[in-house]
Amino acid sequence: MTAGFDFTRRQGRDFVARHGETVFNAARRLQGDHPHTPLTRAGFAQADEMGRALRDLLGPAPRLTLWASPAGRALQTLAIIAEHLELDWHQARTDERLVEIDMGSWGGRYYADVVAEVGPVIDANGLLRCAPDGERYEAIAARVGGWLADTADDAGDRLVIMHGISSRVLRGVATGAPVDACGAPVLPGYPQGSVALIERGAETLVHRGTGYAPA
């Protein structure tokens, strides 16, 4: 799904954002594709920061299509940003292919407990190890690459609210990054509450968030 992705088909810009801090992040638990882990006060503050940064860049009521992972934390983050931009949250589109990596039986557990059993779960590049029964990076690349290909003809600019790992893979696919040792094109991670801009296969950082979670 990722090979030969045609960047020229995408005429608009993509603002790819990582949701704000959640209760799982604050508790140092492996979140994975858990659908409903609400934002903390810090997470709401990070969403506010993203909203202000995008408002400063784009102005009020910009022509911007809203996309999000269907996970509650992504939709909560989008609600705050949309308020800053004076856009209708109810017009947002969701797609299951934008969800976070499935951590299998590690999902929801404390990092410390999993590390005590299997050793480090985050490598030097900030990538999560795949759980034995979890999703592989090749599978993430296939699903986010499929979403990019299926929506490449969207008109104009888009805001896409995603997650730490899945956004790194989507950004890698969208920019034609080389395949990492994990088996997928992956770009460096940004803190929670960050916004990257991808235009014609090139990425720039619009806003660096203040979140902690490394993955």
TAHU-V951940 format. One record per backbone hydrogen bond with DSSP energy under -0.5 kcal/mol. NH is the residue of the N-H (numbers start at 1). CO is the residue of the C=O. If there is no record, write none. Layout:
nh | co
NH | CO
NH | CO
This chain:
nh | co
5 | 2
7 | 5
9 | 6
10 | 7
11 | 9
14 | 198
15 | 13
15 | 158
16 | 14
16 | 196
17 | 15
17 | 160
18 | 194
19 | 162
23 | 38
26 | 22
27 | 23
28 | 25
29 | 24
30 | 109
31 | 29
34 | 31
40 | 21
44 | 40
45 | 41
46 | 42
47 | 43
48 | 44
49 | 45
50 | 46
51 | 47
52 | 48
53 | 49
54 | 50
55 | 51
56 | 52
57 | 53
58 | 54
59 | 55
61 | 85
62 | 59
64 | 62
65 | 157
67 | 159
68 | 93
69 | 161
72 | 35
74 | 71
75 | 71
76 | 72
77 | 73
78 | 74
79 | 75
80 | 76
81 | 77
82 | 78
83 | 79
84 | 80
85 | 81
86 | 82
86 | 83
87 | 82
89 | 87
91 | 88
92 | 89
93 | 66
95 | 68
98 | 95
99 | 96
103 | 101
106 | 103
107 | 104
108 | 30
109 | 106
111 | 28
114 | 110
115 | 111
116 | 112
117 | 113
117 | 114
118 | 114
119 | 115
123 | 127
126 | 123
129 | 121
134 | 131
135 | 102
140 | 136
141 | 137
142 | 138
143 | 139
144 | 140
145 | 141
146 | 142
147 | 143
148 | 144
149 | 145
150 | 146
151 | 147
152 | 149
154 | 151
157 | 63
158 | 13
159 | 65
160 | 15
161 | 67
161 | 159
162 | 17
162 | 160
167 | 163
168 | 164
169 | 165
170 | 166
171 | 167
172 | 168
173 | 169
174 | 170
175 | 171
176 | 173
177 | 172
180 | 184
183 | 180
186 | 178
186 | 184
187 | 168
193 | 18
193 | 19
194 | 191
195 | 207
196 | 16
197 | 204
198 | 14
198 | 196
199 | 202
202 | 199
204 | 197
206 | 195
206 | 204
207 | 195
209 | 207
211 | 192
